[in-house]
């Protein structure tokens, strides 16, 4: 789950490549188009930037491997905190549709409001299913990746690919 185009690579790019190499299907949900990253004064410029960022996301996914197109939620950039329920619903639908057992999402303690909101939405997706947000099970697991604004935040894995493989229910 990416709050903006580029967060999928910055937060989870290594995990995506590792999962693909292990033969795991990977899907991407992008909650916003990142249209407000350079200001909100010119709606036309914001629309053009949104299109460029969505196209960039498609290019990046192709560069990482054989990945399907991202699901775009079209939620407003810099306003995810006001749309967490929709973000949760979009994420839940994607997890259900794909049969995914792992959701990689931003850490709720990130210093970027959209990243925090996305992390909470992912955690709430799992919690509403009656499951612990981080305990690996045969059902869904939510792992948080550090955001680009918090280089010292908890990482997805401190011991490399074998830990990620165990978290994803892959043979180590």
Wavefront OBJ file of the C-alpha trace (Angstrom):
o trace
v 0.000 0.000 0.000
v 1.480 3.314 -1.096
v 0.129 6.680 0.025
v 1.703 8.323 -3.065
v 3.403 7.119 -6.238
v 7.049 6.469 -5.257
v 6.288 5.223 -1.733
v 5.910 1.657 -2.995
v 9.574 1.677 -4.064
v 11.024 3.892 -1.334
v 9.276 1.975 1.434
v 9.009 -1.559 0.059
v 11.033 -1.853 -3.158
v 13.471 -4.399 -1.715
v 10.630 -6.451 -0.274
v 8.798 -6.368 -3.611
v 11.848 -7.658 -5.481
v 12.434 -10.344 -2.815
v 8.819 -11.481 -2.973
v 8.821 -11.588 -6.774
v 12.049 -13.611 -6.760
v 10.356 -16.084 -4.412
v 7.447 -16.444 -6.838
v 4.937 -14.475 -4.758
v 2.303 -12.429 -6.576
v 2.601 -8.750 -5.656
v -0.108 -6.122 -6.081
v 0.050 -2.385 -5.440
v -2.595 -0.053 -4.042
v -1.805 3.649 -4.470
v -4.044 5.842 -2.361
v -3.300 9.273 -3.907
v -1.623 10.562 -7.051
v 0.711 12.811 -5.084
v -0.768 15.804 -6.876
v -0.133 18.264 -4.029
v 3.571 17.515 -3.633
v 4.523 20.809 -5.292
v 1.723 23.011 -3.959
v -1.992 23.410 -4.537
v -2.196 26.799 -6.243
v -2.751 25.653 -9.839
v -5.370 22.905 -10.387
v -4.174 22.337 -13.962
v -0.601 21.830 -12.824
v -1.811 19.466 -10.103
v -3.738 17.392 -12.646
v -0.698 17.184 -14.948
v 1.538 16.194 -12.036
v -0.949 13.521 -10.950
v -0.897 12.029 -14.446
v 2.916 12.078 -14.567
v 3.179 10.455 -11.144
v 0.677 7.708 -12.046
v 2.622 7.050 -15.276
v 5.848 6.983 -13.268
v 4.360 4.413 -10.907
v 3.451 2.197 -13.861
v 7.021 2.491 -15.197
v 8.534 1.660 -11.828
v 6.324 -1.399 -11.401
v 7.422 -2.639 -14.826
v 11.078 -2.071 -13.893
v 10.701 -4.074 -10.662
v 9.318 -7.127 -12.438
v 6.165 -8.681 -13.752
v 3.682 -6.662 -11.733
v 0.072 -5.857 -12.546
v -1.040 -2.247 -12.809
v -1.605 -0.523 -9.490
v -5.061 -0.020 -8.065
v -5.560 3.748 -7.745
v -7.891 4.934 -4.986
v -7.918 8.573 -6.219
v -7.984 9.986 -2.685
v -6.780 13.562 -2.128
v -3.074 14.102 -1.538
v -2.254 15.615 1.877
v -5.735 14.671 3.076
v -5.633 10.944 3.769
v -6.355 11.489 7.451
v -9.837 12.603 6.401
v -10.297 9.526 4.188
v -8.881 6.668 6.267
v -12.115 4.672 6.121
v -12.099 4.790 2.313
v -8.393 3.869 2.276
v -9.165 0.945 4.566
v -12.048 -0.197 2.359
v -9.965 0.024 -0.833
v -7.157 -1.918 0.822
v -9.528 -4.555 2.215
v -11.106 -5.030 -1.210
v -7.694 -5.434 -2.857
v -6.546 -7.930 -0.220
v -9.745 -9.929 -0.605
v -9.741 -9.824 -4.417
v -6.113 -10.965 -4.680
v -6.157 -13.394 -1.749
v -3.116 -11.617 -0.326
v -1.772 -12.751 3.033
v 0.636 -9.840 3.519
v 0.070 -6.097 3.371
v 3.134 -3.843 3.334
v 2.195 -0.361 4.518
v 3.875 2.729 5.931
v 4.664 2.938 9.607
v 2.040 4.845 11.614
v 4.797 6.833 13.336
v 6.124 8.358 10.128
v 6.340 12.133 10.165
v 4.240 12.500 6.995
v 0.502 12.718 7.673
v -0.508 10.716 4.585
v 1.961 7.954 5.494
v 0.631 7.814 9.051
v -2.977 7.669 7.806
v -2.136 4.896 5.322
v -0.441 2.905 8.075
v -3.466 3.279 10.342
v -5.800 2.276 7.516
v -3.773 -0.878 6.859
v -3.674 -1.752 10.553
v -7.425 -1.159 10.841
v -8.035 -3.364 7.806
v -6.430 -6.249 9.646
v -7.838 -5.387 13.073
v -11.399 -5.309 11.730
v -10.856 -8.803 10.404
v -10.213 -9.813 14.031
v -6.486 -10.353 13.626
v -3.404 -8.899 15.231
v -1.838 -6.271 12.947
v 1.672 -7.751 13.138
v 1.496 -11.356 14.303
v 2.283 -13.689 11.375
v -0.518 -16.163 10.818
v -1.871 -18.167 7.945
v -4.288 -15.303 7.380
v -3.275 -11.698 6.680
v -0.211 -9.977 8.070
v 0.409 -6.237 8.033
v 4.065 -5.199 8.020
v 5.104 -1.584 8.277
v 7.910 -0.160 6.214
v 9.848 2.901 7.251
v 8.873 6.063 5.414
v 11.183 8.347 3.545
v 10.986 10.954 6.297
v 11.992 8.685 9.173
v 15.202 6.811 8.376
v 15.479 5.528 11.943
v 11.936 4.128 12.176
v 11.465 0.372 12.708
v 12.307 -1.589 9.588
v 10.376 -4.361 7.924
v 13.106 -6.840 8.668
v 16.292 -6.522 10.646
v 17.773 -9.781 9.465
v 17.221 -9.716 5.719
v 15.357 -11.932 3.299
v 15.019 -15.035 5.528
v 12.977 -13.022 8.063
v 10.870 -11.574 5.249
v 10.376 -15.077 3.865
v 9.113 -16.284 7.248
v 6.831 -13.268 7.582
v 5.399 -13.973 4.131
v 4.951 -17.662 4.911
v 7.647 -18.662 2.432
v 10.126 -21.466 3.061
v 13.299 -19.949 4.529
l 1 2 3 4 5 6 7 8 9 10 11 12 13 14 15 16 17 18 19 20 21 22 23 24 25 26 27 28 29 30 31 32 33 34 35 36 37 38 39 40 41 42 43 44 45 46 47 48 49 50 51 52 53 54 55 56 57 58 59 60 61 62 63 64 65 66 67 68 69 70 71 72 73 74 75 76 77 78 79 80 81 82 83 84 85 86 87 88 89 90 91 92 93 94 95 96 97 98 99 100 101 102 103 104 105 106 107 108 109 110 111 112 113 114 115 116 117 118 119 120 121 122 123 124 125 126 127 128 129 130 131 132 133 134 135 136 137 138 139 140 141 142 143 144 145 146 147 148 149 150 151 152 153 154 155 156 157 158 159 160 161 162 163 164 165 166 167 168 169 170 171 172
